[in-house]
Structures are given as C-alpha cells and as structure tokens.
Amino acid sequence: MDYLLVVLLLLAALGHIYLIAMTVIPKHYPMPSDAKYVALRLNRGRLGNQLFHLITGYGIARTLHRIHYLPFQPDIRDYVQRYLDLFEEVFPRLQETYVLAQGGINETVVPFGGSCCSYDDPHRLVNHSAKYILLNFMYGQNPSYFEEYVDDIRRILKFSPRISTEGNSIIRSLKMERNSSTCIHIRRTDFVELNVSTDVTQTVQAANFIARQLKTSRFMIFGDDQEFMHDLGNTIV
C-alpha cells in the first residue's frame, strides 16, 4: 500500500478516535493526570431517576469540559451499582460516559440547583479550579442540562443487540408497526402519597395532544397502578 495512503488512513482513524473521546470517555481507560471531574450526589431513586442522574451528569460534564464521575458514597454505592449493571446490559455505551470514584479524593462541594426540576446554569463553574467538583444536588431532571447534546445522547442510549432483538420480537407479536403507537408510562406510587399525582383527565389530554403531533393511532399503556391504567385505557381516544 502507498505510504502516503497509509499515513492518511492512520490520521483519519486517529481523528475518528479523538471525536469519540470528546463525546464519551471510557471508564476503563487511564484518565489524563490534568483531567478535571464533576459529580452529582448519588440518589436512592429507581430506574428513571438513575438514568436522569447519568444523563444530566454527562451533560453538565460536557458543558464544563470535565469528566463525569460518580462519588464514593459507601452507604448508597451498592444500591446504585445494581442499576449501573442493568444499564450496562441495556445501554452498553452509557458506561463510557462516567468513572467511579474511590474513597479519599479531595472533593469540593459546590451549592447547585434546588428542586429536582429547577435549572442552575453550570457555565458559572467553567473556570472553577477544583479538580473534583461535587455538585450539592441529586435529582437533575431539567432537560436544559443536556438538550444541547441530545444527538450524542441518542447514540449513547442505543439498545444492546440482545435488547433490540427481544424488543423486535415483542413488536412483531403485537402486530404493530414501529411508528404507529405512542407509549404512555404512568408512575404514581409516592406521587399519590404526596398529593401531586396526575389524574385520568390530565393524562388523556396530554396523551391525545402528543399523539396528534406524532400522527400516531395506537397507545401502549404501562405503569405501576393497574386500576389507573385500566381507567385510562377506557377513556383515551
């Protein structure tokens, strides 16, 4: 092979690797000695909260040109690890967006955020000098933290081959076309106890509005309240 062509191919490959590295940083690669890190406090939420935590942390880390790390909180790390193991099976690329911290690192705790859905602009921390910044909040559920990186996040959250195969099998068994249905996931449990849960009327209005925008004609309803789901199925158009 021509020497110049070999060099060009090598440069192209290195450029491709560099672009990937700017998007995701594999947790099993050695980190640069001058790298800086940012974290959110771990939480005891379920799957949705854990996924929000990882994606919000990824978005904030990208904004600050830092690496997202999961802090060492021994009272909760094992709980979170169960979800990390699950995500590794379902979204294998997700594990490349964070590193796991060990005990004894010198973290600087920074007041940040407020309620789960409020937004605190992370740009104010761009020039922060600390090597490890631990943001003093847990439930970062505002899309403003990561909407700039949605295209990358879609690639990160690509299903594993096994999950894709199983999902395709289920879709075929239901005789559904891929783009003909809207999925409605209702989680009520503690929201009912806190008196902040949705009701059937509000849910139907929202679901029908989204379906009209997407031009879908069928609904798939799943959640943790069978009675509510049954009422929803009888009411939705």
HELIX and SHEET records of a PDB file:
HELIX    1   1 TYR A    3  THR A   23  1                                  21    
HELIX    2   2 LEU A   47  LEU A   64  1                                  18    
HELIX    3   3 ARG A   77  VAL A   90  1                                  14    
HELIX    4   4 PRO A   92  THR A   97  5                                   6    
HELIX    5   5 PRO A  122  LEU A  125  5                                   4    
HELIX    6   6 PRO A  143  TYR A  145  5                                   3    
HELIX    7   7 GLU A  147  TYR A  149  5                                   3    
HELIX    8   8 VAL A  150  ILE A  156  1                                   7    
HELIX    9   9 PRO A  161  SER A  173  1                                  13    
HELIX   10  10 THR A  189  GLU A  193  1                                   5    
HELIX   11  11 VAL A  200  LEU A  214  1                                  15    
HELIX   12  12 GLN A  226  THR A  235  1                                  10    
SHEET    1   A 5 VAL A  99  LEU A 100  0                                        
SHEET    2   A 5 ILE A  67  LEU A  70  1                                        
SHEET    3   A 5 TYR A  37  LEU A  40  1                                        
SHEET    4   A 5 TYR A 132  LEU A 135  1                                        
SHEET    5   A 5 GLU A 107  VAL A 110  1                                        
SHEET    1   B 2 SER A 181  ILE A 186  0                                        
SHEET    2   B 2 ARG A 218  GLY A 223  1                                        
END                                                                             
